[in-house]
Amino acid sequence: MFRWFFKWIITPLLVLFISFHLLVAGLLVLWGNTPVNHSAFMLWHRLSGGSVTQNWVDYENIAKAAKQAAIASEDGKFATHHGFDFDSMQAAAQANEAKGVAVAGGSTISQQLAKNLFLTSHRSYLRKGEEAIITLMMETLWTKQRILEVYLNVAEFGEGIYGIDAAARHYFQRSAANLSREQAALLISLLPNPKYYGKNLNAKRLKNKQRIVLRRMNAAQLP
């Protein structure tokens, strides 16, 4: 019974597991210095019948304010951690336990990018495990600057709007390079719920977060 189980269940799962991560590793190498115009989130959006707008822009063509805002809002220790911020994860777990529901994530920019590129938004221990593995691979194969560059180019900023340049042009009719501090802070503040906030730019919670991000931006350490 054990031999049958190992042959027909365990072995195929191991092959699938190894094959998937070899594919991820290959794509990370391929995307190490070329534009990334595809992600799992974009794929799921297209499969659901939606259209995707994304304009790749290199790191130097993204306003400094946008980079500062991303770190200030999403991952204050981005430049110094190795993919995981365990203090933030613990704080998020405590907040979720106190509320009884998931109100905080604690994920770093690297973890969010791993999810956006290769996984889904579905919450499960399996997905979190895969996210951790891919995060480690990404932190090994890419520089911090590359991770931030790709993150800002594939993050979703509204219904079908992916990447900071497409967002800048959609909301402010300007390029990512020409975003002001206030505009950059507002765009990054969309990220927790971009499809809702993209249609409600004057929402009180969004404006409050924008103000918080603006206060924190100058202290953000860029890679």
Secondary structure, 3 states (H helix, E strand, C coil): CHHHHHHHHHHHHHHHHHHHHHHHHHHHHHCCCCCCCCCHHHHHHHHCCCCCEECCCCHHHCCHHHHHHHHHHHCCCCCCCCCCCHHHHHHHHHHHHHHCCCCCCCCCHHHHHHHHHHCCCCCCHHHHHHHHHHHHHHHHHCCHHHHHHHHHHHCEEECCEECHHHHHHHHHCCCHHHCCHHHHHHHHHCCCCHHHHCCCCCCHHHHHHHHHHHHHHHHCCCC
